[in-house]
Amino acid sequence: MSEPPGLREPDLPRTAKVRPTALRTGWTTGTCSAAASKAAAAALLTGRVQTQVEIGLPSGRRVTFAVDRCDISAASAEAVVVKDAGDDPDVTHGARLTATVSWRDRPGLDLRGGPGVGTVTKPGLGLAVGGPAINDTPQRMIADAVSEIVDLADHGVTVVISVPDGERMARKTTNARLGIIGGISILGTTGIVRPFSTASWRASVMQAVSVLAAQGETTMVLCTGGRTERAARRLLPELPEVCFIEVGDFTGAALRVAVEHGVDGVVFVGMAGKLTKLAAGVLMTHYTRSRIDTGLLADITAAAGLPSAVVDEVSAANSARHAYEIWERDGVLVTAGTDLCRRVADVISRFTDQRLQVDVAMVDFAGEALVASSGRWAA
């Protein structure tokens, strides 16, 4: 392994620091798209304009949305739901998620991206190249919402998701660098936007660590989101709920407070992207303050024994997920993943002056399976 990376904990961007202190949640583009799709499907089926719509989130919770606009023609129906991002500094706040639904000859759902929704042009995103940038969970949410109106086993509909002004919004995101061209991505894993990227969320993370310590717990489990927290709970079922903290971008802040409160150990559970940033020595991983270090991923690839052509391929990878897929393709995912986890463990250990027992685990992108760890678990 090359020389250990320097440690960095960048400050938040000014636009994040001036947000209100309240942690008001919002709705993802995926949730709003699902709501618009159901409203349009109901309008198409009944011939009646819809003014509100209720859908289910992945958690099973039901939520109701106002329908901002609903139009019906002879061949289709169209509905608009306006996104409220809560207190997250999100460029898609106020976006008009638009669903156009029409009948088709074959049963099932044909989901397409319209104007303002990006097209995938590079591998490594878990989506088909040439297809719309609509992630797996939003795809399922849209299908579930529409199926509450239309029996898709017997009837077929085409759903087109579009976002007026989406191409302009996308210029303020990393989409172009990731190979998503022409618009925004339709995202979301829980359906809810939690303000991970705000100063308020950093304060909440620090408070969570303090609560953990006050209850006499000595092990802190840091997770990057809902899927990794579920994976962490499966790995450590003996620990109480208070030990699990959705850290978002603020690993450094959580570790600093843990040391101050005398916490003995930390387990970090993440996916390839966040782990790559941490392995590069970046302890505040907000997307505006850190990028994936493909040179580090190439170094790991070389250490795994893959030929120089594959090392070069990883060096030019579109994302950490793309590198992950190359490792998986060439049979070194566990070896490379273990190396990545160990590098993260070394960074955390150095950041805390070796005052914490550190374990790191990498899970797959569904949060379902353990891929590798720094040594505590066998993948």
Secondary structure as GFF3:
##gff-version 3
##sequence-region A 1 379
A	DSSP	alpha_helix	14	17	.	.	.	ID=ss1
A	DSSP	beta_strand	26	27	.	.	.	ID=ss2
A	DSSP	alpha_helix	29	46	.	.	.	ID=ss3
A	DSSP	beta_strand	52	56	.	.	.	ID=ss4
A	DSSP	beta_strand	62	66	.	.	.	ID=ss5
A	DSSP	beta_strand	69	72	.	.	.	ID=ss6
A	DSSP	beta_strand	76	82	.	.	.	ID=ss7
A	DSSP	beta_strand	96	104	.	.	.	ID=ss8
A	DSSP	beta_strand	108	113	.	.	.	ID=ss9
A	DSSP	beta_strand	116	117	.	.	.	ID=ss10
A	DSSP	beta_strand	119	120	.	.	.	ID=ss11
A	DSSP	alpha_helix	136	147	.	.	.	ID=ss12
A	DSSP	beta_strand	156	162	.	.	.	ID=ss13
A	DSSP	alpha_helix	166	170	.	.	.	ID=ss14
A	DSSP	alpha_helix	175	178	.	.	.	ID=ss15
A	DSSP	beta_strand	180	181	.	.	.	ID=ss16
A	DSSP	beta_strand	183	184	.	.	.	ID=ss17
A	DSSP	beta_strand	192	193	.	.	.	ID=ss18
A	DSSP	alpha_helix	199	214	.	.	.	ID=ss19
A	DSSP	beta_strand	219	223	.	.	.	ID=ss20
A	DSSP	alpha_helix	226	235	.	.	.	ID=ss21
A	DSSP	three_ten_helix	241	243	.	.	.	ID=ss22
A	DSSP	beta_strand	244	246	.	.	.	ID=ss23
A	DSSP	alpha_helix	251	260	.	.	.	ID=ss24
A	DSSP	beta_strand	265	270	.	.	.	ID=ss25
A	DSSP	alpha_helix	272	279	.	.	.	ID=ss26
A	DSSP	alpha_helix	294	303	.	.	.	ID=ss27
A	DSSP	alpha_helix	308	315	.	.	.	ID=ss28
A	DSSP	alpha_helix	320	329	.	.	.	ID=ss29
A	DSSP	alpha_helix	333	351	.	.	.	ID=ss30
A	DSSP	beta_strand	357	363	.	.	.	ID=ss31
A	DSSP	beta_strand	370	373	.	.	.	ID=ss32
###
